[in-house]
Amino acid sequence: MELYPTVHNGKVDYGLAYYEIQGTEIYPTVHNNDDDYGLPVFEIKNNEIYPTASNSIDSYGLPLFEIQ
């Protein structure tokens, strides 16, 4: 499964996916400028999305996104 920026996101995606979901982990795609060194940048737990240790965002243990 792939994640695409919406019109509400400030990124221009040219119709390309920015992230790829593999199981409960989310990785940047080659179309994303984030260099993740092959590591997941987000993790899905109970329909909430948290940054991983390899992500530079500090969420203070709180989810950044919610899946509805």
PQR file with spaces between the fields and no chain letter, atoms N, CA, C, O and H, PARSE charges and radii, in Angstrom:
ATOM       1  N    MET     1       0.842   -1.168    0.000 -0.4000 1.5000
ATOM       2  CA   MET     1       0.000    0.000    0.000 -0.0000 2.0000
ATOM       3  C    MET     1       0.893    1.238    0.000  0.5500 1.7000
ATOM       4  O    MET     1       1.957    1.250    0.618 -0.5500 1.4000
ATOM       5  N    GLU     2       0.451    2.261   -0.691 -0.4000 1.5000
ATOM       6  CA   GLU     2       1.253    3.481   -0.816 -0.0000 2.0000
ATOM       7  C    GLU     2       0.490    4.677   -0.262  0.5500 1.7000
ATOM       8  O    GLU     2      -0.741    4.698   -0.259 -0.5500 1.4000
ATOM       9  H    GLU     2      -0.413    2.251   -1.193  0.4000 1.0000
ATOM      10  N    LEU     3       1.233    5.665    0.204 -0.4000 1.5000
ATOM      11  CA   LEU     3       0.650    6.907    0.718 -0.0000 2.0000
ATOM      12  C    LEU     3       1.021    8.058   -0.204  0.5500 1.7000
ATOM      13  O    LEU     3       2.186    8.234   -0.561 -0.5500 1.4000
ATOM      14  H    LEU     3       2.233    5.649    0.202  0.4000 1.0000
ATOM      15  N    TYR     4       0.022    8.833   -0.582 -0.4000 1.5000
ATOM      16  CA   TYR     4       0.213    9.982   -1.467 -0.0000 2.0000
ATOM      17  C    TYR     4      -0.124   11.262   -0.708  0.5500 1.7000
ATOM      18  O    TYR     4      -1.044   11.263    0.111 -0.5500 1.4000
ATOM      19  H    TYR     4      -0.925    8.690   -0.292  0.4000 1.0000
ATOM      20  N    PRO     5       0.604   12.357   -0.962 -0.5600 1.5000
ATOM      21  CA   PRO     5       0.225   13.633   -0.351  0.2800 2.0000
ATOM      22  C    PRO     5      -1.136   14.091   -0.885  0.5500 1.7000
ATOM      23  O    PRO     5      -1.455   13.878   -2.055 -0.5500 1.4000
ATOM      24  N    THR     6      -1.927   14.718   -0.022 -0.4000 1.5000
ATOM      25  CA   THR     6      -3.199   15.280   -0.463 -0.0000 2.0000
ATOM      26  C    THR     6      -2.989   16.730   -0.883  0.5500 1.7000
ATOM      27  O    THR     6      -1.886   17.266   -0.777 -0.5500 1.4000
ATOM      28  H    THR     6      -1.668   14.891    0.928  0.4000 1.0000
ATOM      29  N    VAL     7      -4.042   17.343   -1.350 -0.4000 1.5000
ATOM      30  CA   VAL     7      -3.957   18.751   -1.741 -0.0000 2.0000
ATOM      31  C    VAL     7      -3.689   19.642   -0.533  0.5500 1.7000
ATOM      32  O    VAL     7      -3.278   20.792   -0.689 -0.5500 1.4000
ATOM      33  H    VAL     7      -4.938   16.907   -1.436  0.4000 1.0000
ATOM      34  N    HIS     8      -3.917   19.119    0.663 -0.4000 1.5000
ATOM      35  CA   HIS     8      -3.693   19.897    1.885 -0.0000 2.0000
ATOM      36  C    HIS     8      -2.243   19.823    2.347  0.5500 1.7000
ATOM      37  O    HIS     8      -1.854   20.524    3.281 -0.5500 1.4000
ATOM      38  H    HIS     8      -4.250   18.185    0.789  0.4000 1.0000
ATOM      39  N    ASN     9      -1.439   18.978    1.702 -0.4000 1.5000
ATOM      40  CA   ASN     9      -0.027   18.833    2.046 -0.0000 2.0000
ATOM      41  C    ASN     9       0.759   19.818    1.187  0.5500 1.7000
ATOM      42  O    ASN     9       0.453   19.990    0.007 -0.5500 1.4000
ATOM      43  H    ASN     9      -1.754   18.408    0.943  0.4000 1.0000
ATOM      44  N    GLY    10       1.752   20.455    1.756 -0.4000 1.5000
ATOM      45  CA   GLY    10       2.513   21.465    1.024 -0.0000 2.0000
ATOM      46  C    GLY    10       3.460   20.917   -0.020  0.5500 1.7000
ATOM      47  O    GLY    10       4.124   21.687   -0.714 -0.5500 1.4000
ATOM      48  H    GLY    10       2.001   20.315    2.715  0.4000 1.0000
ATOM      49  N    LYS    11       3.538   19.582   -0.151 -0.4000 1.5000
ATOM      50  CA   LYS    11       4.472   18.977   -1.101 -0.0000 2.0000
ATOM      51  C    LYS    11       3.808   18.771   -2.454  0.5500 1.7000
ATOM      52  O    LYS    11       2.634   18.405   -2.529 -0.5500 1.4000
ATOM      53  H    LYS    11       2.998   18.956    0.413  0.4000 1.0000
ATOM      54  N    VAL    12       4.551   19.003   -3.503 -0.4000 1.5000
ATOM      55  CA   VAL    12       4.078   18.705   -4.850 -0.0000 2.0000
ATOM      56  C    VAL    12       4.524   17.284   -5.171  0.5500 1.7000
ATOM      57  O    VAL    12       5.721   16.994   -5.185 -0.5500 1.4000
ATOM      58  H    VAL    12       5.504   19.300   -3.442  0.4000 1.0000
ATOM      59  N    ASP    13       3.574   16.406   -5.427 -0.4000 1.5000
ATOM      60  CA   ASP    13       3.917   14.992   -5.584 -0.0000 2.0000
ATOM      61  C    ASP    13       3.859   14.494   -7.018  0.5500 1.7000
ATOM      62  O    ASP    13       4.313   13.385   -7.303 -0.5500 1.4000
ATOM      63  H    ASP    13       2.602   16.641   -5.416  0.4000 1.0000
ATOM      64  N    TYR    14       3.307   15.298   -7.931 -0.4000 1.5000
ATOM      65  CA   TYR    14       3.203   14.885   -9.339 -0.0000 2.0000
ATOM      66  C    TYR    14       2.519   13.526   -9.478  0.5500 1.7000
ATOM      67  O    TYR    14       2.811   12.783  -10.415 -0.5500 1.4000
ATOM      68  H    TYR    14       2.938   16.198   -7.699  0.4000 1.0000
ATOM      69  N    GLY    15       1.616   13.195   -8.560 -0.4000 1.5000
ATOM      70  CA   GLY    15       0.900   11.927   -8.605 -0.0000 2.0000
ATOM      71  C    GLY    15       1.712   10.731   -8.156  0.5500 1.7000
ATOM      72  O    GLY    15       1.322    9.592   -8.412 -0.5500 1.4000
ATOM      73  H    GLY    15       1.379   13.798   -7.799  0.4000 1.0000
ATOM      74  N    LEU    16       2.839   10.966   -7.488 -0.4000 1.5000
ATOM      75  CA   LEU    16       3.715    9.877   -7.051 -0.0000 2.0000
ATOM      76  C    LEU    16       3.544    9.612   -5.558  0.5500 1.7000
ATOM      77  O    LEU    16       3.241   10.518   -4.781 -0.5500 1.4000
ATOM      78  H    LEU    16       3.156   11.891   -7.280  0.4000 1.0000
ATOM      79  N    ALA    17       3.741    8.363   -5.177 -0.4000 1.5000
ATOM      80  CA   ALA    17       3.641    7.992   -3.766 -0.0000 2.0000
ATOM      81  C    ALA    17       4.871    8.470   -3.002  0.5500 1.7000
ATOM      82  O    ALA    17       5.995    8.356   -3.491 -0.5500 1.4000
ATOM      83  H    ALA    17       3.987    7.627   -5.808  0.4000 1.0000
ATOM      84  N    TYR    18       4.657    9.002   -1.806 -0.4000 1.5000
ATOM      85  CA   TYR    18       5.762    9.469   -0.966 -0.0000 2.0000
ATOM      86  C    TYR    18       6.200    8.418    0.047  0.5500 1.7000
ATOM      87  O    TYR    18       7.350    8.406    0.486 -0.5500 1.4000
ATOM      88  H    TYR    18       3.744    9.094   -1.409  0.4000 1.0000
ATOM      89  N    TYR    19       5.268    7.536    0.415 -0.4000 1.5000
ATOM      90  CA   TYR    19       5.584    6.504    1.402 -0.0000 2.0000
ATOM      91  C    TYR    19       4.994    5.174    0.957  0.5500 1.7000
ATOM      92  O    TYR    19       4.045    5.128    0.175 -0.5500 1.4000
ATOM      93  H    TYR    19       4.334    7.546    0.058  0.4000 1.0000
ATOM      94  N    GLU    20       5.569    4.100    1.467 -0.4000 1.5000
ATOM      95  CA   GLU    20       5.084    2.754    1.199 -0.0000 2.0000
ATOM      96  C    GLU    20       4.872    2.049    2.532  0.5500 1.7000
ATOM      97  O    GLU    20       5.735    2.089    3.409 -0.5500 1.4000
ATOM      98  H    GLU    20       6.340    4.137    2.103  0.4000 1.0000
ATOM      99  N    ILE    21       3.709    1.398    2.680 -0.4000 1.5000
ATOM     100  CA   ILE    21       3.412    0.671    3.909 -0.0000 2.0000
ATOM     101  C    ILE    21       3.791   -0.788    3.711  0.5500 1.7000
ATOM     102  O    ILE    21       3.340   -1.440    2.769 -0.5500 1.4000
ATOM     103  H    ILE    21       3.008    1.365    1.968  0.4000 1.0000
ATOM     104  N    GLN    22       4.626   -1.288    4.613 -0.4000 1.5000
ATOM     105  CA   GLN    22       5.009   -2.702    4.621 -0.0000 2.0000
ATOM     106  C    GLN    22       4.686   -3.246    6.005  0.5500 1.7000
ATOM     107  O    GLN    22       5.422   -3.004    6.962 -0.5500 1.4000
ATOM     108  H    GLN    22       4.992   -0.759    5.378  0.4000 1.0000
ATOM     109  N    GLY    23       3.587   -3.979    6.107 -0.4000 1.5000
ATOM     110  CA   GLY    23       3.148   -4.471    7.415 -0.0000 2.0000
ATOM     111  C    GLY    23       2.717   -3.304    8.288  0.5500 1.7000
ATOM     112  O    GLY    23       1.783   -2.580    7.946 -0.5500 1.4000
ATOM     113  H    GLY    23       2.990   -4.176    5.330  0.4000 1.0000
ATOM     114  N    THR    24       3.404   -3.120    9.424 -0.4000 1.5000
ATOM     115  CA   THR    24       3.089   -1.999   10.318 -0.0000 2.0000
ATOM     116  C    THR    24       4.139   -0.905   10.231  0.5500 1.7000
ATOM     117  O    THR    24       4.155    0.007   11.058 -0.5500 1.4000
ATOM     118  H    THR    24       4.163   -3.709    9.701  0.4000 1.0000
ATOM     119  N    GLU    25       5.021   -0.987    9.233 -0.4000 1.5000
ATOM     120  CA   GLU    25       6.087    0.004    9.083 -0.0000 2.0000
ATOM     121  C    GLU    25       5.893    0.806    7.799  0.5500 1.7000
ATOM     122  O    GLU    25       5.404    0.287    6.795 -0.5500 1.4000
ATOM     123  H    GLU    25       5.008   -1.728    8.561  0.4000 1.0000
ATOM     124  N    ILE    26       6.283    2.076    7.848 -0.4000 1.5000
ATOM     125  CA   ILE    26       6.127    2.975    6.707 -0.0000 2.0000
ATOM     126  C    ILE    26       7.495    3.493    6.293  0.5500 1.7000
ATOM     127  O    ILE    26       8.233    4.050    7.106 -0.5500 1.4000
ATOM     128  H    ILE    26       6.680    2.497    8.664  0.4000 1.0000
ATOM     129  N    TYR    27       7.825    3.305    5.018 -0.4000 1.5000
ATOM     130  CA   TYR    27       9.124    3.690    4.468 -0.0000 2.0000
ATOM     131  C    TYR    27       8.949    4.791    3.430  0.5500 1.7000
ATOM     132  O    TYR    27       7.944    4.803    2.719 -0.5500 1.4000
ATOM     133  H    TYR    27       7.226    2.853    4.357  0.4000 1.0000
ATOM     134  N    PRO    28       9.909    5.726    3.322 -0.5600 1.5000
ATOM     135  CA   PRO    28       9.869    6.686    2.217  0.2800 2.0000
ATOM     136  C    PRO    28      10.122    5.973    0.890  0.5500 1.7000
ATOM     137  O    PRO    28      10.888    5.011    0.835 -0.5500 1.4000
ATOM     138  N    THR    29       9.480    6.443   -0.172 -0.4000 1.5000
ATOM     139  CA   THR    29       9.753    5.896   -1.498 -0.0000 2.0000
ATOM     140  C    THR    29      10.892    6.678   -2.144  0.5500 1.7000
ATOM     141  O    THR    29      11.376    7.658   -1.577 -0.5500 1.4000
ATOM     142  H    THR    29       8.857    7.224   -0.127  0.4000 1.0000
ATOM     143  N    VAL    30      11.310    6.253   -3.306 -0.4000 1.5000
ATOM     144  CA   VAL    30      12.377    6.952   -4.026 -0.0000 2.0000
ATOM     145  C    VAL    30      11.930    8.342   -4.459  0.5500 1.7000
ATOM     146  O    VAL    30      12.767    9.181   -4.794 -0.5500 1.4000
ATOM     147  H    VAL    30      10.917    5.457   -3.766  0.4000 1.0000
ATOM     148  N    HIS    31      10.617    8.599   -4.457 -0.4000 1.5000
ATOM     149  CA   HIS    31      10.104    9.914   -4.850 -0.0000 2.0000
ATOM     150  C    HIS    31      10.132   10.909   -3.688  0.5500 1.7000
ATOM     151  O    HIS    31       9.875   12.098   -3.875 -0.5500 1.4000
ATOM     152  H    HIS    31       9.937    7.918   -4.185  0.4000 1.0000
ATOM     153  N    ASN    32      10.446   10.414   -2.489 -0.4000 1.5000
ATOM     154  CA   ASN    32      10.481   11.253   -1.296 -0.0000 2.0000
ATOM     155  C    ASN    32      11.916   11.718   -1.074  0.5500 1.7000
ATOM     156  O    ASN    32      12.855   10.943   -1.249 -0.5500 1.4000
ATOM     157  H    ASN    32      10.655    9.448   -2.338  0.4000 1.0000
ATOM     158  N    ASN    33      12.087   12.973   -0.691 -0.4000 1.5000
ATOM     159  CA   ASN    33      13.432   13.508   -0.467 -0.0000 2.0000
ATOM     160  C    ASN    33      14.065   13.022    0.823  0.5500 1.7000
ATOM     161  O    ASN    33      15.264   13.217    1.026 -0.5500 1.4000
ATOM     162  H    ASN    33      11.324   13.603   -0.549  0.4000 1.0000
ATOM     163  N    ASP    34      13.292   12.393    1.706 -0.4000 1.5000
ATOM     164  CA   ASP    34      13.844   11.904    2.971 -0.0000 2.0000
ATOM     165  C    ASP    34      14.774   10.730    2.708  0.5500 1.7000
ATOM     166  O    ASP    34      14.390    9.771    2.040 -0.5500 1.4000
ATOM     167  H    ASP    34      12.318   12.234    1.541  0.4000 1.0000
ATOM     168  N    ASP    35      15.986   10.797    3.225 -0.4000 1.5000
ATOM     169  CA   ASP    35      16.924    9.677    3.106 -0.0000 2.0000
ATOM     170  C    ASP    35      16.830    8.863    4.385  0.5500 1.7000
ATOM     171  O    ASP    35      17.269    9.308    5.445 -0.5500 1.4000
ATOM     172  H    ASP    35      16.299   11.576    3.768  0.4000 1.0000
ATOM     173  N    ASP    36      16.260    7.673    4.285 -0.4000 1.5000
ATOM     174  CA   ASP    36      15.995    6.869    5.477 -0.0000 2.0000
ATOM     175  C    ASP    36      16.998    5.745    5.681  0.5500 1.7000
ATOM     176  O    ASP    36      16.904    5.008    6.663 -0.5500 1.4000
ATOM     177  H    ASP    36      15.904    7.312    3.424  0.4000 1.0000
ATOM     178  N    TYR    37      17.952    5.600    4.774 -0.4000 1.5000
ATOM     179  CA   TYR    37      18.966    4.541    4.878 -0.0000 2.0000
ATOM     180  C    TYR    37      18.321    3.158    4.976  0.5500 1.7000
ATOM     181  O    TYR    37      18.870    2.259    5.613 -0.5500 1.4000
ATOM     182  H    TYR    37      18.028    6.198    3.976  0.4000 1.0000
ATOM     183  N    GLY    38      17.164    2.990    4.350 -0.4000 1.5000
ATOM     184  CA   GLY    38      16.475    1.701    4.350 -0.0000 2.0000
ATOM     185  C    GLY    38      15.704    1.402    5.615  0.5500 1.7000
ATOM     186  O    GLY    38      15.225    0.282    5.791 -0.5500 1.4000
ATOM     187  H    GLY    38      16.717    3.720    3.833  0.4000 1.0000
ATOM     188  N    LEU    39      15.570    2.382    6.507 -0.4000 1.5000
ATOM     189  CA   LEU    39      14.871    2.180    7.776 -0.0000 2.0000
ATOM     190  C    LEU    39      13.462    2.768    7.712  0.5500 1.7000
ATOM     191  O    LEU    39      13.230    3.744    6.998 -0.5500 1.4000
ATOM     192  H    LEU    39      15.960    3.292    6.364  0.4000 1.0000
ATOM     193  N    PRO    40      12.514    2.178    8.458 -0.5600 1.5000
ATOM     194  CA   PRO    40      11.166    2.750    8.479  0.2800 2.0000
ATOM     195  C    PRO    40      11.156    4.082    9.217  0.5500 1.7000
ATOM     196  O    PRO    40      11.883    4.254   10.195 -0.5500 1.4000
ATOM     197  N    VAL    41      10.341    5.022    8.758 -0.4000 1.5000
ATOM     198  CA   VAL    41      10.266    6.338    9.401 -0.0000 2.0000
ATOM     199  C    VAL    41       8.998    6.507   10.245  0.5500 1.7000
ATOM     200  O    VAL    41       8.927    7.395   11.095 -0.5500 1.4000
ATOM     201  H    VAL    41       9.751    4.882    7.963  0.4000 1.0000
ATOM     202  N    PHE    42       8.006    5.658   10.008 -0.4000 1.5000
ATOM     203  CA   PHE    42       6.794    5.672   10.824 -0.0000 2.0000
ATOM     204  C    PHE    42       6.399    4.242   11.153  0.5500 1.7000
ATOM     205  O    PHE    42       6.780    3.303   10.455 -0.5500 1.4000
ATOM     206  H    PHE    42       8.064    4.936    9.317  0.4000 1.0000
ATOM     207  N    GLU    43       5.629    4.089   12.225 -0.4000 1.5000
ATOM     208  CA   GLU    43       5.133    2.787   12.642 -0.0000 2.0000
ATOM     209  C    GLU    43       3.650    2.915   12.962  0.5500 1.7000
ATOM     210  O    GLU    43       3.226    3.895   13.575 -0.5500 1.4000
ATOM     211  H    GLU    43       5.319    4.852   12.792  0.4000 1.0000
ATOM     212  N    ILE    44       2.856    1.919   12.545 -0.4000 1.5000
ATOM     213  CA   ILE    44       1.419    1.929   12.794 -0.0000 2.0000
ATOM     214  C    ILE    44       1.134    1.086   14.033  0.5500 1.7000
ATOM     215  O    ILE    44       1.516   -0.082   14.105 -0.5500 1.4000
ATOM     216  H    ILE    44       3.201    1.123   12.047  0.4000 1.0000
ATOM     217  N    LYS    45       0.453    1.698   15.013 -0.4000 1.5000
ATOM     218  CA   LYS    45       0.021    0.997   16.229 -0.0000 2.0000
ATOM     219  C    LYS    45      -1.422    1.388   16.511  0.5500 1.7000
ATOM     220  O    LYS    45      -1.708    2.560   16.754 -0.5500 1.4000
ATOM     221  H    LYS    45       0.142    2.647   14.955  0.4000 1.0000
ATOM     222  N    ASN    46      -2.334    0.423   16.483 -0.4000 1.5000
ATOM     223  CA   ASN    46      -3.742    0.671   16.819 -0.0000 2.0000
ATOM     224  C    ASN    46      -4.340    1.846   16.043  0.5500 1.7000
ATOM     225  O    ASN    46      -4.942    2.740   16.637 -0.5500 1.4000
ATOM     226  H    ASN    46      -2.101   -0.529   16.286  0.4000 1.0000
ATOM     227  N    ASN    47      -4.176    1.847   14.735 -0.4000 1.5000
ATOM     228  CA   ASN    47      -4.709    2.890   13.841 -0.0000 2.0000
ATOM     229  C    ASN    47      -4.126    4.272   14.098  0.5500 1.7000
ATOM     230  O    ASN    47      -4.711    5.276   13.689 -0.5500 1.4000
ATOM     231  H    ASN    47      -3.687    1.120   14.252  0.4000 1.0000
ATOM     232  N    GLU    48      -2.990    4.335   14.766 -0.4000 1.5000
ATOM     233  CA   GLU    48      -2.279    5.592   14.962 -0.0000 2.0000
ATOM     234  C    GLU    48      -0.878    5.449   14.383  0.5500 1.7000
ATOM     235  O    GLU    48      -0.300    4.363   14.403 -0.5500 1.4000
ATOM     236  H    GLU    48      -2.515    3.520   15.098  0.4000 1.0000
ATOM     237  N    ILE    49      -0.336    6.543   13.868 -0.4000 1.5000
ATOM     238  CA   ILE    49       0.975    6.508   13.218 -0.0000 2.0000
ATOM     239  C    ILE    49       1.968    7.317   14.042  0.5500 1.7000
ATOM     240  O    ILE    49       1.766    8.502   14.309 -0.5500 1.4000
ATOM     241  H    ILE    49      -0.806    7.426   13.851  0.4000 1.0000
ATOM     242  N    TYR    50       3.044    6.646   14.436 -0.4000 1.5000
ATOM     243  CA   TYR    50       4.092    7.236   15.266 -0.0000 2.0000
ATOM     244  C    TYR    50       5.394    7.309   14.480  0.5500 1.7000
ATOM     245  O    TYR    50       5.641    6.457   13.627 -0.5500 1.4000
ATOM     246  H    TYR    50       3.208    5.684   14.219  0.4000 1.0000
ATOM     247  N    PRO    51       6.236    8.312   14.750 -0.5600 1.5000
ATOM     248  CA   PRO    51       7.573    8.313   14.136  0.2800 2.0000
ATOM     249  C    PRO    51       8.440    7.246   14.797  0.5500 1.7000
ATOM     250  O    PRO    51       8.289    6.971   15.987 -0.5500 1.4000
ATOM     251  N    THR    52       9.334    6.653   14.038 -0.4000 1.5000
ATOM     252  CA   THR    52      10.256    5.661   14.592 -0.0000 2.0000
ATOM     253  C    THR    52      11.523    6.354   15.070  0.5500 1.7000
ATOM     254  O    THR    52      11.688    7.562   14.896 -0.5500 1.4000
ATOM     255  H    THR    52       9.456    6.877   13.071  0.4000 1.0000
ATOM     256  N    ALA    53      12.412    5.581   15.672 -0.4000 1.5000
ATOM     257  CA   ALA    53      13.678    6.130   16.165 -0.0000 2.0000
ATOM     258  C    ALA    53      14.531    6.662   15.021  0.5500 1.7000
ATOM     259  O    ALA    53      15.372    7.535   15.235 -0.5500 1.4000
ATOM     260  H    ALA    53      12.278    4.601   15.814  0.4000 1.0000
ATOM     261  N    SER    54      14.328    6.149   13.808 -0.4000 1.5000
ATOM     262  CA   SER    54      15.117    6.608   12.661 -0.0000 2.0000
ATOM     263  C    SER    54      14.529    7.867   12.021  0.5500 1.7000
ATOM     264  O    SER    54      15.053    8.354   11.019 -0.5500 1.4000
ATOM     265  H    SER    54      13.645    5.440   13.634  0.4000 1.0000
ATOM     266  N    ASN    55      13.448    8.392   12.593 -0.4000 1.5000
ATOM     267  CA   ASN    55      12.814    9.613   12.093 -0.0000 2.0000
ATOM     268  C    ASN    55      13.282   10.785   12.951  0.5500 1.7000
ATOM     269  O    ASN    55      13.368   10.660   14.173 -0.5500 1.4000
ATOM     270  H    ASN    55      13.023    7.996   13.406  0.4000 1.0000
ATOM     271  N    SER    56      13.583   11.910   12.332 -0.4000 1.5000
ATOM     272  CA   SER    56      14.094   13.068   13.075 -0.0000 2.0000
ATOM     273  C    SER    56      12.994   13.833   13.813  0.5500 1.7000
ATOM     274  O    SER    56      13.290   14.758   14.569 -0.5500 1.4000
ATOM     275  H    SER    56      13.514   12.012   11.340  0.4000 1.0000
ATOM     276  N    ILE    57      11.741   13.462   13.604 -0.4000 1.5000
ATOM     277  CA   ILE    57      10.628   14.137   14.285 -0.0000 2.0000
ATOM     278  C    ILE    57      10.494   13.581   15.702  0.5500 1.7000
ATOM     279  O    ILE    57      10.442   12.366   15.889 -0.5500 1.4000
ATOM     280  H    ILE    57      11.501   12.710   12.989  0.4000 1.0000
ATOM     281  N    ASP    58      10.437   14.463   16.695 -0.4000 1.5000
ATOM     282  CA   ASP    58      10.214   14.045   18.079 -0.0000 2.0000
ATOM     283  C    ASP    58       8.755   14.316   18.419  0.5500 1.7000
ATOM     284  O    ASP    58       8.349   15.473   18.532 -0.5500 1.4000
ATOM     285  H    ASP    58      10.479   15.451   16.542  0.4000 1.0000
ATOM     286  N    SER    59       7.966   13.260   18.584 -0.4000 1.5000
ATOM     287  CA   SER    59       6.537   13.426   18.865 -0.0000 2.0000
ATOM     288  C    SER    59       6.232   13.280   20.349  0.5500 1.7000
ATOM     289  O    SER    59       5.066   13.301   20.744 -0.5500 1.4000
ATOM     290  H    SER    59       8.296   12.320   18.493  0.4000 1.0000
ATOM     291  N    TYR    60       7.252   13.136   21.165 -0.4000 1.5000
ATOM     292  CA   TYR    60       7.090   12.998   22.618 -0.0000 2.0000
ATOM     293  C    TYR    60       6.188   11.820   22.968  0.5500 1.7000
ATOM     294  O    TYR    60       5.423   11.874   23.932 -0.5500 1.4000
ATOM     295  H    TYR    60       8.199   13.119   20.844  0.4000 1.0000
ATOM     296  N    GLY    61       6.287   10.753   22.172 -0.4000 1.5000
ATOM     297  CA   GLY    61       5.504    9.547   22.419 -0.0000 2.0000
ATOM     298  C    GLY    61       4.062    9.624   21.963  0.5500 1.7000
ATOM     299  O    GLY    61       3.285    8.700   22.201 -0.5500 1.4000
ATOM     300  H    GLY    61       6.909   10.709   21.390  0.4000 1.0000
ATOM     301  N    LEU    62       3.694   10.722   21.307 -0.4000 1.5000
ATOM     302  CA   LEU    62       2.318   10.890   20.849 -0.0000 2.0000
ATOM     303  C    LEU    62       2.207   10.565   19.361  0.5500 1.7000
ATOM     304  O    LEU    62       3.162   10.768   18.611 -0.5500 1.4000
ATOM     305  H    LEU    62       4.325   11.473   21.113  0.4000 1.0000
ATOM     306  N    PRO    63       1.041   10.059   18.926 -0.5600 1.5000
ATOM     307  CA   PRO    63       0.879    9.763   17.501  0.2800 2.0000
ATOM     308  C    PRO    63       0.813   11.040   16.678  0.5500 1.7000
ATOM     309  O    PRO    63       0.301   12.061   17.139 -0.5500 1.4000
ATOM     310  N    LEU    64       1.335   10.976   15.452 -0.4000 1.5000
ATOM     311  CA   LEU    64       1.303   12.125   14.544 -0.0000 2.0000
ATOM     312  C    LEU    64       0.091   12.095   13.618  0.5500 1.7000
ATOM     313  O    LEU    64      -0.398   13.141   13.190 -0.5500 1.4000
ATOM     314  H    LEU    64       1.751   10.147   15.078  0.4000 1.0000
ATOM     315  N    PHE    65      -0.389   10.890   13.313 -0.4000 1.5000
ATOM     316  CA   PHE    65      -1.524   10.731   12.410 -0.0000 2.0000
ATOM     317  C    PHE    65      -2.462    9.679   12.967  0.5500 1.7000
ATOM     318  O    PHE    65      -2.066    8.839   13.775 -0.5500 1.4000
ATOM     319  H    PHE    65       0.008   10.041   13.661  0.4000 1.0000
ATOM     320  N    GLU    66      -3.728    9.735   12.520 -0.4000 1.5000
ATOM     321  CA   GLU    66      -4.725    8.757   12.904 -0.0000 2.0000
ATOM     322  C    GLU    66      -5.361    8.199   11.635  0.5500 1.7000
ATOM     323  O    GLU    66      -5.697    8.956   10.724 -0.5500 1.4000
ATOM     324  H    GLU    66      -4.049   10.418   11.864  0.4000 1.0000
ATOM     325  N    ILE    67      -5.526    6.893   11.571 -0.4000 1.5000
ATOM     326  CA   ILE    67      -6.159    6.248   10.417 -0.0000 2.0000
ATOM     327  C    ILE    67      -7.648    6.111   10.719  0.5500 1.7000
ATOM     328  O    ILE    67      -8.035    5.529   11.733 -0.5500 1.4000
ATOM     329  H    ILE    67      -5.253    6.278   12.311  0.4000 1.0000
ATOM     330  N    GLN    68      -8.479    6.654    9.826 -0.4000 1.5000
ATOM     331  CA   GLN    68      -9.936    6.564   10.021 -0.0000 2.0000
ATOM     332  C    GLN    68     -10.566    5.823    8.870  0.5500 1.7000
ATOM     333  O    GLN    68     -11.783    5.641    8.846 -0.5500 1.4000
ATOM     334  H    GLN    68      -8.165    7.126    9.003  0.4000 1.0000
